[in-house]
Amino acid sequence: MKIKIDTKNVVVIFFTIILCLLLLIVFLQFYKNDNKNIDILYREGDFSYLLKDNTAVYDGEIVSDKETAIEIAKIVLNNISDFENKKDYNTIIVFYDTEKEIWIVTFDKKDTLGGCVSVAIRKSDAQIVKVWFGE
């Protein structure tokens, strides 16, 4: 049995595939942003009075697991200009200091001496305690 292929059918199939890909791209663009319905308002001022008021203050752990610590460290490092070649860091080492309750997340280059970058994050309030680069 021979399949007859003519130019008209090939062109129709080609444009159908292109149209489907374009529709998929448009669909993904509309649904990729989780915050699409959130208005972000920026304000400045003195909020020191909030620090003195202890009513309705959350007293649980903010960074309770290594996954959260890694995500916070990534956010911190994405804002540091010295951390340019993010793709070069192919190993993540997570250490938890049980005495000080601090997560230490280190991004390292496999099989490379030095060149790592570390972020220390306090478990209770997610304070960035220290950021340092290895040599």
C-alpha positions as CSV (number, residue, x, y, z in Angstrom):
1,M,0.0,0.0,0.0
2,K,1.5,3.3,-1.0
3,I,0.8,6.5,0.9
4,K,0.4,9.4,-1.4
5,I,2.0,12.6,0.0
6,D,1.3,15.8,-1.8
7,T,2.5,19.3,-1.0
8,K,-0.9,20.5,0.1
9,N,-1.2,17.9,2.8
10,V,2.3,18.6,4.1
11,V,1.7,22.3,4.3
12,V,-1.6,21.8,6.1
13,I,0.0,19.4,8.7
14,F,2.9,21.8,9.1
15,F,0.7,24.8,9.8
16,T,-1.5,22.8,12.1
17,I,1.5,21.8,14.2
18,I,2.8,25.4,14.3
19,L,-0.7,26.6,15.4
20,C,-0.9,24.1,18.2
21,L,2.6,25.0,19.4
22,L,1.7,28.7,19.4
23,L,-1.5,28.0,21.3
24,L,0.4,26.0,23.9
25,I,2.9,28.8,24.4
26,V,0.2,31.4,24.8
27,F,-1.7,29.1,27.3
28,L,1.5,28.6,29.3
29,Q,2.2,32.3,29.4
30,F,-1.2,33.0,30.9
31,Y,-1.0,30.3,33.6
32,K,2.7,30.3,34.6
33,N,2.4,33.3,37.1
34,D,0.8,32.3,40.4
35,N,0.5,35.9,41.4
36,K,-1.4,37.1,38.4
37,N,-4.3,38.4,40.5
38,I,-2.3,40.0,43.3
39,D,-1.6,43.7,43.4
40,I,1.7,44.5,44.9
41,L,1.8,47.8,46.8
42,Y,5.1,49.4,47.9
43,R,5.3,51.8,50.8
44,E,8.0,53.3,52.9
45,G,7.8,54.6,56.5
46,D,8.6,53.9,60.1
47,F,7.1,50.7,61.3
48,S,9.1,50.5,64.6
49,Y,5.9,50.5,66.6
50,L,5.1,47.1,65.2
51,L,8.3,45.6,66.7
52,K,7.2,46.7,70.2
53,D,3.8,45.1,70.0
54,N,3.8,41.4,70.8
55,T,0.1,40.6,70.2
56,A,-0.6,38.0,67.5
57,V,3.1,37.3,66.9
58,Y,3.9,34.0,65.2
59,D,6.3,32.1,67.4
60,G,6.8,29.0,65.4
61,E,9.8,28.0,63.3
62,I,10.1,29.8,59.9
63,V,12.7,27.6,58.4
64,S,11.7,24.1,59.6
65,D,13.4,22.0,56.9
66,K,16.3,21.8,54.5
67,E,14.2,22.4,51.4
68,T,13.0,25.8,52.8
69,A,16.6,26.7,53.7
70,I,17.8,25.9,50.2
71,E,15.1,28.0,48.6
72,I,15.9,31.0,50.9
73,A,19.6,30.6,50.1
74,K,18.9,30.6,46.4
75,I,16.8,33.8,46.7
76,V,19.7,35.5,48.7
77,L,22.3,34.4,46.2
78,N,20.2,35.5,43.2
79,N,20.5,39.0,44.6
80,I,24.3,39.0,44.9
81,S,26.2,40.2,41.8
82,D,29.3,38.1,42.7
83,F,27.3,34.9,42.3
84,E,27.2,35.2,38.5
85,N,27.8,31.7,37.3
86,K,25.0,29.9,39.1
87,K,25.1,27.0,36.7
88,D,28.7,26.1,37.8
89,Y,27.5,25.2,41.3
90,N,26.3,21.7,40.9
91,T,26.4,20.4,44.5
92,I,24.3,21.7,47.4
93,I,25.5,20.8,50.9
94,V,23.1,21.4,53.8
95,F,24.3,21.4,57.4
96,Y,22.1,22.0,60.5
97,D,23.8,23.4,63.6
98,T,21.6,21.8,66.3
99,E,23.1,24.0,69.1
100,K,22.6,27.4,67.4
101,E,19.6,26.3,65.3
102,I,21.1,27.6,62.1
103,W,21.0,26.1,58.6
104,I,24.1,26.4,56.6
105,V,23.5,26.0,52.9
106,T,26.6,25.7,50.7
107,F,26.7,25.7,46.9
108,D,29.8,24.0,45.7
109,K,31.5,23.1,42.4
110,K,32.0,19.3,42.2
111,D,35.6,18.3,41.9
112,T,36.8,21.9,42.5
113,L,38.9,23.0,45.4
114,G,37.4,26.2,46.9
115,G,35.0,28.4,45.0
116,C,32.0,27.6,47.2
117,V,29.4,30.0,48.5
118,S,27.5,29.6,51.8
119,V,24.5,31.1,53.5
120,A,23.7,30.8,57.2
121,I,20.0,31.1,58.0
122,R,18.5,31.1,61.5
123,K,15.7,28.6,61.9
124,S,13.5,30.6,64.1
125,D,13.1,33.7,62.1
126,A,14.9,33.1,58.7
127,Q,17.4,35.8,59.5
128,I,20.4,35.7,57.1
129,V,23.2,35.4,59.7
130,K,26.1,35.4,57.2
131,V,27.0,34.9,53.5
132,W,30.5,34.0,52.6
133,F,32.6,32.8,49.6
134,G,35.2,30.0,49.9
135,E,38.6,30.2,48.3
